[in-house]
Amino acid sequence: MVKVSIVMPMFNQEKYIVECLSSVLRQTLKDIEIIVVNDGSTDNSLALVKEFAQQDDRIVVIDKPNSGYGHSMNVGMDRASGEYIGIVETDTVSLTSLQVKESKICENIII
């Protein structure tokens, strides 16, 4: 089991996905899995993510027909195996120590 599963629902994010995924991969916490759920993108998003997945086995790509954000999140959560689950929107950039800080906060509040 990994420490943190990062679920990333994605629909037509070709413009942002490379920078977003690169920032997640730069996390100081390396014990992660990255679950990208493609929600039927019609642009080049899926191809870009698949290129990343070929280079890093922590990336899991789920490709499904478009059914909306909520369903994509549920699919990603069902696949997650981490002790903790984080969500990263595919049009944002993550700080390098974000997942470490979040997992430490969770450890401190879980009874």
Residue pairs with C-beta under 8 A, 6 or more apart in sequence:
1 81
1 82
1 83
2 31
2 32
2 33
2 58
2 81
2 82
2 83
3 29
3 31
3 32
3 82
3 83
3 84
3 103
4 29
4 31
4 32
4 33
4 82
4 83
4 84
4 85
4 86
4 99
4 102
4 103
5 32
5 33
5 35
5 79
5 80
5 81
5 82
5 84
5 85
5 86
6 24
6 32
6 33
6 34
6 35
6 85
6 86
6 87
6 88
6 99
7 35
7 37
7 73
7 76
7 77
7 80
7 85
7 86
7 87
7 88
8 20
8 21
8 24
8 34
8 35
8 36
8 37
8 76
8 87
8 88
8 89
8 90
9 37
9 39
9 69
9 72
9 73
9 76
9 87
9 89
9 90
10 17
10 36
10 37
10 38
10 39
10 41
10 45
10 49
10 72
10 90
11 38
11 39
11 40
11 41
11 45
11 66
11 69
11 72
12 41
12 42
12 43
12 45
13 20
13 41
13 43
13 45
13 90
13 91
14 41
14 43
14 44
14 45
14 48
15 91
16 90
16 91
16 92
17 45
17 48
17 49
17 90
18 48
19 93
20 88
20 89
20 90
20 91
20 92
20 93
20 94
21 34
21 36
21 48
21 49
21 52
21 59
21 90
23 93
23 94
23 95
23 96
24 32
24 34
24 88
24 94
25 34
25 52
25 56
25 58
26 94
26 96
27 94
27 96
27 97
27 98
27 99
27 100
28 96
28 97
28 99
28 100
29 97
29 99
29 100
29 103
32 58
32 82
32 99
33 58
33 59
33 60
33 80
33 81
33 82
34 56
34 58
34 59
34 60
35 60
35 62
35 76
35 79
35 80
36 49
36 53
36 59
36 60
36 61
36 62
36 90
37 62
37 64
37 72
37 73
37 75
37 76
38 45
38 46
38 49
38 61
38 62
38 63
38 64
39 64
39 66
39 67
39 68
39 69
39 71
39 72
40 64
40 65
40 66
40 67
45 90
46 61
46 63
49 59
49 61
50 61
52 59
53 59
53 60
53 61
60 79
62 75
62 76
62 79
64 72
64 75
73 87
77 85
83 103
84 102
84 103
84 106
86 99
86 102
88 94
